Amino acid sequence: MATKKFKCNVCGYIHEGDAAPANCPVCGVPASEFTELKQEKKGLFSDKNGNAYIIMYSTVMVVVVAVLLAVAALALKPRQDANDLNEKKQNILASLSAQDQSYDEYIDAYVVDKEGKRIEGEDVFALLNDLPGTFEAGKFPIFEAKDGRVVIPVTGMGLWGPVWGYVALEKDMDTVAGIIMAHKGETPGLGAEIATPKYQANFVGKTIFEGDKFVSVKLRKGGAKDPAHEVDAISGGTKTSDGVTAMLYNSLENYLPLLEAKRAAGENPAAEVSNEENVENNE
């Protein structure tokens, strides 16, 4: 049985025992001047300076903050997805210098296989979220404008991380109409120059075929020597330039069956004669 404690109300003396003393041994007051002290039950977390309390408090705070962040992320995700989709659409239009157009009215987005044939039922923009994996799976998104030009998504690796973009080709499926490039971590003032409109303008008018041979567009260190198929590499950004060269060749190569079919169709357009014209000709 726990020992009780009694406090003298006059001098503050603390007495331990089953009952208060007859008289206070300090000031002599009778037992009636003593008050029994109730002992507080101390739990594991009652000591706010103890390790157990600190650990529990920290754990609870981490959990609460994590839950709040998760809720915020879920709440903002639809808006983030919408912004990401809009950015992709605007970049596609920008590669065509068609920012004044409505994407949904101006662009026909679809997916082709390794032979250049359409694959139905694919979400084009979902495939863009993992373009390297999409290419590896044999699926190739493409965006075709109303005027016959096409935009091809490209992806590769720079010096410090992924580089990607969109290459627009004229109706001849050969001449570069425009290009938009972006990066994750290239060096500002050096490799990061690939994302600037000034540098991207160098690609306009270049061709990816030499006759019937696919050659792509190359970034050459020291300056372009072949004005039809080369642009100056970025000064001080050799590794990034090499990465862009590889990105363009490897990505565009996936679309050769489609591009060659469209080139052939453009060179030999089928003569379409209506029934009315046939009747007129017979008359």
Short mmCIF file of the C-alpha atoms (twelve columns), coordinates in Angstrom:
data_MODEL
# 
_entry.id   MODEL 
# 
loop_
_atom_site.group_PDB 
_atom_site.id 
_atom_site.type_symbol 
_atom_site.label_atom_id 
_atom_site.label_alt_id 
_atom_site.label_comp_id 
_atom_site.label_asym_id 
_atom_site.label_seq_id 
_atom_site.Cartn_x 
_atom_site.Cartn_y 
_atom_site.Cartn_z 
_atom_site.pdbx_PDB_model_num 
ATOM 1   C CA . MET A 1   0.000   0.000  0.000    1 
ATOM 2   C CA . ALA A 2   1.338   3.404  -0.991   1 
ATOM 3   C CA . THR A 3   2.355   5.839  1.753    1 
ATOM 4   C CA . LYS A 4   0.132   8.888  2.076    1 
ATOM 5   C CA . LYS A 5   1.482   12.453 2.234    1 
ATOM 6   C CA . PHE A 6   0.144   15.260 4.379    1 
ATOM 7   C CA . LYS A 7   1.123   18.944 4.155    1 
ATOM 8   C CA . CYS A 8   1.100   21.417 7.028    1 
ATOM 9   C CA . ASN A 9   -0.970  24.409 5.983    1 
ATOM 10  C CA . VAL A 10  1.053   26.704 8.274    1 
ATOM 11  C CA . CYS A 11  4.705   25.912 7.670    1 
ATOM 12  C CA . GLY A 12  4.529   23.622 4.619    1 
ATOM 13  C CA . TYR A 13  6.036   20.587 6.306    1 
ATOM 14  C CA . ILE A 14  5.356   17.330 4.452    1 
ATOM 15  C CA . HIS A 15  4.536   14.274 6.537    1 
ATOM 16  C CA . GLU A 16  4.455   10.753 5.120    1 
ATOM 17  C CA . GLY A 17  2.384   8.062  6.807    1 
ATOM 18  C CA . ASP A 18  -1.039  6.558  7.131    1 
ATOM 19  C CA . ALA A 19  -2.393  9.685  8.857    1 
ATOM 20  C CA . ALA A 20  -1.380  13.236 9.730    1 
ATOM 21  C CA . PRO A 21  0.703   13.613 12.917   1 
ATOM 22  C CA . ALA A 22  -1.036  14.732 16.114   1 
ATOM 23  C CA . ASN A 23  1.054   17.890 16.020   1 
ATOM 24  C CA . CYS A 24  3.385   19.346 13.402   1 
ATOM 25  C CA . PRO A 25  6.977   18.628 14.512   1 
ATOM 26  C CA . VAL A 26  8.046   21.988 13.037   1 
ATOM 27  C CA . CYS A 27  5.420   24.529 14.068   1 
ATOM 28  C CA . GLY A 28  3.375   22.458 16.544   1 
ATOM 29  C CA . VAL A 29  -0.066  23.022 14.986   1 
ATOM 30  C CA . PRO A 30  -2.591  20.177 15.427   1 
ATOM 31  C CA . ALA A 31  -3.430  17.520 12.858   1 
ATOM 32  C CA . SER A 32  -6.440  19.526 11.740   1 
ATOM 33  C CA . GLU A 33  -4.059  21.983 10.014   1 
ATOM 34  C CA . PHE A 34  -2.729  19.229 7.731    1 
ATOM 35  C CA . THR A 35  -4.085  18.545 4.259    1 
ATOM 36  C CA . GLU A 36  -3.672  15.215 2.511    1 
ATOM 37  C CA . LEU A 37  -1.835  15.530 -0.810   1 
ATOM 38  C CA . LYS A 38  -3.424  13.566 -3.605   1 
ATOM 39  C CA . GLN A 39  -0.803  11.788 -5.705   1 
ATOM 40  C CA . GLU A 40  -1.274  12.281 -9.467   1 
ATOM 41  C CA . LYS A 41  -1.139  9.203  -11.580  1 
ATOM 42  C CA . LYS A 42  1.628   9.722  -14.123  1 
ATOM 43  C CA . GLY A 43  1.224   8.106  -17.534  1 
ATOM 44  C CA . LEU A 44  3.873   7.297  -20.073  1 
ATOM 45  C CA . PHE A 45  3.360   10.610 -21.859  1 
ATOM 46  C CA . SER A 46  2.623   12.818 -18.875  1 
ATOM 47  C CA . ASP A 47  6.162   14.233 -18.764  1 
ATOM 48  C CA . LYS A 48  6.327   16.755 -21.577  1 
ATOM 49  C CA . ASN A 49  10.097  16.842 -21.339  1 
ATOM 50  C CA . GLY A 50  10.431  13.061 -21.531  1 
ATOM 51  C CA . ASN A 51  11.605  11.158 -24.602  1 
ATOM 52  C CA . ALA A 52  8.336   9.252  -24.935  1 
ATOM 53  C CA . TYR A 53  6.283   12.458 -25.121  1 
ATOM 54  C CA . ILE A 54  8.682   14.067 -27.623  1 
ATOM 55  C CA . ILE A 55  8.665   10.996 -29.878  1 
ATOM 56  C CA . MET A 56  4.871   10.703 -29.760  1 
ATOM 57  C CA . TYR A 57  4.391   14.430 -30.431  1 
ATOM 58  C CA . SER A 58  6.777   14.345 -33.401  1 
ATOM 59  C CA . THR A 59  5.083   11.255 -34.822  1 
ATOM 60  C CA . VAL A 60  1.641   12.773 -34.591  1 
ATOM 61  C CA . MET A 61  2.806   16.005 -36.236  1 
ATOM 62  C CA . VAL A 62  4.471   14.119 -39.107  1 
ATOM 63  C CA . VAL A 63  1.325   12.069 -39.695  1 
ATOM 64  C CA . VAL A 64  -0.905  15.146 -39.611  1 
ATOM 65  C CA . VAL A 65  1.318   17.072 -42.040  1 
ATOM 66  C CA . ALA A 66  1.555   14.058 -44.366  1 
ATOM 67  C CA . VAL A 67  -2.228  13.701 -44.424  1 
ATOM 68  C CA . LEU A 68  -2.685  17.417 -45.154  1 
ATOM 69  C CA . LEU A 69  -0.160  17.271 -48.002  1 
ATOM 70  C CA . ALA A 70  -1.802  14.168 -49.456  1 
ATOM 71  C CA . VAL A 71  -5.221  15.803 -49.341  1 
ATOM 72  C CA . ALA A 72  -3.846  18.962 -50.963  1 
ATOM 73  C CA . ALA A 73  -2.130  16.928 -53.706  1 
ATOM 74  C CA . LEU A 74  -5.317  15.009 -54.483  1 
ATOM 75  C CA . ALA A 75  -7.358  18.187 -54.524  1 
ATOM 76  C CA . LEU A 76  -4.925  19.958 -56.863  1 
ATOM 77  C CA . LYS A 77  -4.215  16.990 -59.175  1 
ATOM 78  C CA . PRO A 78  -7.117  17.624 -61.596  1 
ATOM 79  C CA . ARG A 79  -5.977  21.232 -62.031  1 
ATOM 80  C CA . GLN A 80  -2.339  20.153 -62.439  1 
ATOM 81  C CA . ASP A 81  -3.327  17.551 -65.041  1 
ATOM 82  C CA . ALA A 82  -5.372  20.139 -66.912  1 
ATOM 83  C CA . ASN A 83  -2.453  22.592 -66.918  1 
ATOM 84  C CA . ASP A 84  -0.056  19.875 -68.111  1 
ATOM 85  C CA . LEU A 85  -2.417  18.901 -70.938  1 
ATOM 86  C CA . ASN A 86  -2.865  22.522 -71.977  1 
ATOM 87  C CA . GLU A 87  0.907   23.049 -71.985  1 
ATOM 88  C CA . LYS A 88  1.395   20.061 -74.299  1 
ATOM 89  C CA . LYS A 89  -1.284  21.338 -76.660  1 
ATOM 90  C CA . GLN A 90  0.232   24.818 -76.738  1 
ATOM 91  C CA . ASN A 91  3.707   23.416 -77.446  1 
ATOM 92  C CA . ILE A 92  2.338   21.394 -80.352  1 
ATOM 93  C CA . LEU A 93  0.694   24.494 -81.810  1 
ATOM 94  C CA . ALA A 94  3.852   26.541 -81.155  1 
ATOM 95  C CA . SER A 95  5.967   24.088 -83.159  1 
ATOM 96  C CA . LEU A 96  3.655   24.859 -86.088  1 
ATOM 97  C CA . SER A 97  3.646   28.620 -85.348  1 
ATOM 98  C CA . ALA A 98  -0.110  28.214 -85.014  1 
ATOM 99  C CA . GLN A 99  -0.680  29.592 -81.523  1 
ATOM 100 C CA . ASP A 100 -3.716  31.484 -82.823  1 
ATOM 101 C CA . GLN A 101 -5.480  28.238 -83.679  1 
ATOM 102 C CA . SER A 102 -7.721  26.100 -81.490  1 
ATOM 103 C CA . TYR A 103 -5.943  22.834 -80.804  1 
ATOM 104 C CA . ASP A 104 -9.123  20.738 -80.814  1 
ATOM 105 C CA . GLU A 105 -10.237 22.181 -84.155  1 
ATOM 106 C CA . TYR A 106 -6.825  22.319 -85.847  1 
ATOM 107 C CA . ILE A 107 -5.111  19.080 -84.763  1 
ATOM 108 C CA . ASP A 108 -5.957  15.436 -85.370  1 
ATOM 109 C CA . ALA A 109 -4.040  13.333 -82.826  1 
ATOM 110 C CA . TYR A 110 -3.593  9.625  -83.357  1 
ATOM 111 C CA . VAL A 111 -1.174  6.742  -82.798  1 
ATOM 112 C CA . VAL A 112 0.597   4.557  -85.352  1 
ATOM 113 C CA . ASP A 113 2.482   1.279  -85.084  1 
ATOM 114 C CA . LYS A 114 5.927   0.362  -86.407  1 
ATOM 115 C CA . GLU A 115 4.494   0.042  -89.910  1 
ATOM 116 C CA . GLY A 116 2.879   3.461  -89.817  1 
ATOM 117 C CA . LYS A 117 -0.668  2.117  -89.469  1 
ATOM 118 C CA . ARG A 118 -3.163  3.697  -87.120  1 
ATOM 119 C CA . ILE A 119 -3.861  2.101  -83.748  1 
ATOM 120 C CA . GLU A 120 -7.356  2.780  -82.500  1 
ATOM 121 C CA . GLY A 121 -8.439  3.349  -78.904  1 
ATOM 122 C CA . GLU A 122 -5.205  4.898  -77.568  1 
ATOM 123 C CA . ASP A 123 -5.037  7.968  -75.329  1 
ATOM 124 C CA . VAL A 124 -2.393  10.028 -77.111  1 
ATOM 125 C CA . PHE A 125 -1.594  12.355 -74.233  1 
ATOM 126 C CA . ALA A 126 -1.422  9.515  -71.723  1 
ATOM 127 C CA . LEU A 127 1.236   7.939  -73.947  1 
ATOM 128 C CA . LEU A 128 3.216   11.184 -73.934  1 
ATOM 129 C CA . ASN A 129 3.640   10.906 -70.161  1 
ATOM 130 C CA . ASP A 130 6.122   8.075  -70.733  1 
ATOM 131 C CA . LEU A 131 7.324   8.587  -74.281  1 
ATOM 132 C CA . PRO A 132 10.415  6.318  -73.994  1 
ATOM 133 C CA . GLY A 133 8.183   3.496  -72.745  1 
ATOM 134 C CA . THR A 134 5.611   4.285  -75.426  1 
ATOM 135 C CA . PHE A 135 8.231   4.032  -78.174  1 
ATOM 136 C CA . GLU A 136 9.545   0.793  -76.686  1 
ATOM 137 C CA . ALA A 137 6.010   -0.620 -76.789  1 
ATOM 138 C CA . GLY A 138 5.811   0.110  -80.512  1 
ATOM 139 C CA . LYS A 139 3.316   2.951  -80.216  1 
ATOM 140 C CA . PHE A 140 4.045   6.283  -81.864  1 
ATOM 141 C CA . PRO A 141 1.821   9.332  -81.198  1 
ATOM 142 C CA . ILE A 142 1.537   11.895 -83.974  1 
ATOM 143 C CA . PHE A 143 -0.332  15.152 -84.415  1 
ATOM 144 C CA . GLU A 144 -1.577  16.125 -87.873  1 
ATOM 145 C CA . ALA A 145 -2.655  19.666 -88.663  1 
ATOM 146 C CA . LYS A 146 -5.525  20.574 -90.966  1 
ATOM 147 C CA . ASP A 147 -3.084  21.925 -93.542  1 
ATOM 148 C CA . GLY A 148 -1.281  18.560 -93.825  1 
ATOM 149 C CA . ARG A 149 1.738   19.304 -91.655  1 
ATOM 150 C CA . VAL A 150 2.595   16.868 -88.860  1 
ATOM 151 C CA . VAL A 151 4.123   17.189 -85.391  1 
ATOM 152 C CA . ILE A 152 6.268   14.371 -83.999  1 
ATOM 153 C CA . PRO A 153 7.115   14.101 -80.289  1 
ATOM 154 C CA . VAL A 154 10.798  13.405 -79.580  1 
ATOM 155 C CA . THR A 155 12.653  12.296 -76.462  1 
ATOM 156 C CA . GLY A 156 16.237  11.651 -75.417  1 
ATOM 157 C CA . MET A 157 18.932  12.353 -72.830  1 
ATOM 158 C CA . GLY A 158 21.031  15.479 -72.396  1 
ATOM 159 C CA . LEU A 159 24.041  15.946 -70.136  1 
ATOM 160 C CA . TRP A 160 22.168  15.979 -66.811  1 
ATOM 161 C CA . GLY A 161 18.797  14.468 -67.579  1 
ATOM 162 C CA . PRO A 162 15.954  13.998 -70.063  1 
ATOM 163 C CA . VAL A 163 15.413  16.293 -73.042  1 
ATOM 164 C CA . TRP A 164 12.242  16.243 -75.115  1 
ATOM 165 C CA . GLY A 165 10.203  18.239 -77.567  1 
ATOM 166 C CA . TYR A 166 8.079   18.390 -80.709  1 
ATOM 167 C CA . VAL A 167 9.289   18.535 -84.322  1 
ATOM 168 C CA . ALA A 168 6.885   19.938 -86.920  1 
ATOM 169 C CA . LEU A 169 7.343   18.912 -90.550  1 
ATOM 170 C CA . GLU A 170 5.970   20.614 -93.630  1 
ATOM 171 C CA . LYS A 171 3.552   18.788 -95.951  1 
ATOM 172 C CA . ASP A 172 6.527   17.327 -97.815  1 
ATOM 173 C CA . MET A 173 7.318   15.298 -94.649  1 
ATOM 174 C CA . ASP A 174 10.919  16.435 -95.024  1 
ATOM 175 C CA . THR A 175 11.341  20.118 -94.173  1 
ATOM 176 C CA . VAL A 176 11.336  21.212 -90.537  1 
ATOM 177 C CA . ALA A 177 8.567   23.753 -89.999  1 
ATOM 178 C CA . GLY A 178 9.459   24.341 -86.366  1 
ATOM 179 C CA . ILE A 179 10.713  22.733 -83.203  1 
ATOM 180 C CA . ILE A 180 10.024  23.086 -79.490  1 
ATOM 181 C CA . MET A 181 12.513  21.589 -77.034  1 
ATOM 182 C CA . ALA A 182 12.667  21.406 -73.246  1 
ATOM 183 C CA . HIS A 183 14.933  19.859 -70.642  1 
ATOM 184 C CA . LYS A 184 14.979  18.830 -67.002  1 
ATOM 185 C CA . GLY A 185 18.371  19.981 -65.780  1 
ATOM 186 C CA . GLU A 186 20.723  21.236 -68.472  1 
ATOM 187 C CA . THR A 187 23.223  23.950 -67.518  1 
ATOM 188 C CA . PRO A 188 21.863  27.533 -67.754  1 
ATOM 189 C CA . GLY A 189 23.622  29.500 -70.478  1 
ATOM 190 C CA . LEU A 190 25.014  26.302 -72.021  1 
ATOM 191 C CA . GLY A 191 22.942  23.186 -72.664  1 
ATOM 192 C CA . ALA A 192 19.780  24.946 -71.503  1 
ATOM 193 C CA . GLU A 193 19.962  27.056 -74.673  1 
ATOM 194 C CA . ILE A 194 18.071  24.287 -76.515  1 
ATOM 195 C CA . ALA A 195 14.896  25.611 -74.880  1 
ATOM 196 C CA . THR A 196 15.279  29.160 -76.219  1 
ATOM 197 C CA . PRO A 197 13.276  30.351 -79.257  1 
ATOM 198 C CA . LYS A 198 16.438  31.910 -80.705  1 
ATOM 199 C CA . TYR A 199 18.248  28.581 -80.868  1 
ATOM 200 C CA . GLN A 200 15.197  26.625 -81.979  1 
ATOM 201 C CA . ALA A 201 14.780  28.995 -84.946  1 
ATOM 202 C CA . ASN A 202 17.996  27.531 -86.403  1 
ATOM 203 C CA . PHE A 203 16.154  24.291 -87.212  1 
ATOM 204 C CA . VAL A 204 13.456  25.847 -89.398  1 
ATOM 205 C CA . GLY A 205 13.996  24.964 -93.063  1 
ATOM 206 C CA . LYS A 206 16.356  22.062 -92.396  1 
ATOM 207 C CA . THR A 207 15.497  18.753 -94.054  1 
ATOM 208 C CA . ILE A 208 15.580  15.246 -92.595  1 
ATOM 209 C CA . PHE A 209 15.958  13.395 -95.904  1 
ATOM 210 C CA . GLU A 210 18.758  13.490 -98.438  1 
ATOM 211 C CA . GLY A 211 16.978  12.231 -101.509 1 
ATOM 212 C CA . ASP A 212 15.279  9.080  -100.243 1 
ATOM 213 C CA . LYS A 213 17.777  8.539  -97.420  1 
ATOM 214 C CA . PHE A 214 16.824  9.516  -93.887  1 
ATOM 215 C CA . VAL A 215 19.616  11.604 -92.310  1 
ATOM 216 C CA . SER A 216 17.753  13.630 -89.662  1 
ATOM 217 C CA . VAL A 217 19.224  16.943 -88.428  1 
ATOM 218 C CA . LYS A 218 22.611  17.032 -86.701  1 
ATOM 219 C CA . LEU A 219 24.094  19.534 -84.248  1 
ATOM 220 C CA . ARG A 220 27.725  19.901 -85.298  1 
ATOM 221 C CA . LYS A 221 30.459  21.119 -82.966  1 
ATOM 222 C CA . GLY A 222 32.502  23.890 -84.555  1 
ATOM 223 C CA . GLY A 223 29.701  24.988 -86.863  1 
ATOM 224 C CA . ALA A 224 27.374  23.438 -89.417  1 
ATOM 225 C CA . LYS A 225 29.051  22.253 -92.622  1 
ATOM 226 C CA . ASP A 226 25.950  20.903 -94.332  1 
ATOM 227 C CA . PRO A 227 23.412  23.751 -94.294  1 
ATOM 228 C CA . ALA A 228 20.575  21.465 -95.370  1 
ATOM 229 C CA . HIS A 229 20.864  18.983 -92.507  1 
ATOM 230 C CA . GLU A 230 23.000  20.591 -89.782  1 
ATOM 231 C CA . VAL A 231 22.861  23.401 -87.234  1 
ATOM 232 C CA . ASP A 232 25.611  24.825 -85.055  1 
ATOM 233 C CA . ALA A 233 26.076  22.909 -81.825  1 
ATOM 234 C CA . ILE A 234 25.718  24.875 -78.587  1 
ATOM 235 C CA . SER A 235 28.978  26.510 -77.567  1 
ATOM 236 C CA . GLY A 236 30.090  24.856 -74.327  1 
ATOM 237 C CA . GLY A 237 27.201  22.370 -74.515  1 
ATOM 238 C CA . THR A 238 28.719  19.535 -76.513  1 
ATOM 239 C CA . LYS A 239 27.126  16.718 -74.500  1 
ATOM 240 C CA . THR A 240 23.700  18.319 -74.673  1 
ATOM 241 C CA . SER A 241 24.125  18.895 -78.410  1 
ATOM 242 C CA . ASP A 242 25.076  15.261 -78.927  1 
ATOM 243 C CA . GLY A 243 22.030  14.248 -76.895  1 
ATOM 244 C CA . VAL A 244 19.726  16.369 -79.062  1 
ATOM 245 C CA . THR A 245 21.267  14.914 -82.232  1 
ATOM 246 C CA . ALA A 246 20.605  11.395 -80.945  1 
ATOM 247 C CA . MET A 247 17.116  12.371 -79.788  1 
ATOM 248 C CA . LEU A 248 16.123  13.674 -83.213  1 
ATOM 249 C CA . TYR A 249 17.532  10.722 -85.143  1 
ATOM 250 C CA . ASN A 250 16.232  7.981  -82.849  1 
ATOM 251 C CA . SER A 251 12.777  9.491  -82.398  1 
ATOM 252 C CA . LEU A 252 12.118  10.495 -86.011  1 
ATOM 253 C CA . GLU A 253 13.371  7.132  -87.246  1 
ATOM 254 C CA . ASN A 254 10.371  5.486  -85.568  1 
ATOM 255 C CA . TYR A 255 8.062   7.363  -87.919  1 
ATOM 256 C CA . LEU A 256 9.818   6.540  -91.215  1 
ATOM 257 C CA . PRO A 257 7.127   4.141  -92.520  1 
ATOM 258 C CA . LEU A 258 4.460   6.802  -91.984  1 
ATOM 259 C CA . LEU A 259 6.575   9.652  -93.368  1 
ATOM 260 C CA . GLU A 260 7.625   7.668  -96.430  1 
ATOM 261 C CA . ALA A 261 4.025   6.679  -97.136  1 
ATOM 262 C CA . LYS A 262 2.907   10.300 -96.880  1 
ATOM 263 C CA . ARG A 263 5.801   11.438 -99.085  1 
ATOM 264 C CA . ALA A 264 4.864   8.889  -101.713 1 
ATOM 265 C CA . ALA A 265 1.224   9.932  -101.553 1 
ATOM 266 C CA . GLY A 266 2.254   13.554 -101.952 1 
ATOM 267 C CA . GLU A 267 4.416   12.829 -104.977 1 
ATOM 268 C CA . ASN A 268 1.751   10.630 -106.624 1 
ATOM 269 C CA . PRO A 269 -1.639  11.993 -105.590 1 
ATOM 270 C CA . ALA A 270 -4.491  9.687  -106.532 1 
ATOM 271 C CA . ALA A 271 -6.845  11.143 -109.081 1 
ATOM 272 C CA . GLU A 272 -10.277 11.263 -107.527 1 
ATOM 273 C CA . VAL A 273 -13.116 11.717 -109.946 1 
ATOM 274 C CA . SER A 274 -16.669 12.128 -108.717 1 
ATOM 275 C CA . ASN A 275 -19.631 10.281 -110.161 1 
ATOM 276 C CA . GLU A 276 -20.914 13.552 -111.599 1 
ATOM 277 C CA . GLU A 277 -17.630 14.133 -113.391 1 
ATOM 278 C CA . ASN A 278 -17.743 10.601 -114.806 1 
ATOM 279 C CA . VAL A 279 -21.234 11.226 -116.102 1 
ATOM 280 C CA . GLU A 280 -20.141 14.542 -117.654 1 
ATOM 281 C CA . ASN A 281 -17.149 12.904 -119.275 1 
ATOM 282 C CA . ASN A 282 -19.300 10.107 -120.704 1 
ATOM 283 C CA . GLU A 283 -21.688 12.645 -122.127 1 
# 
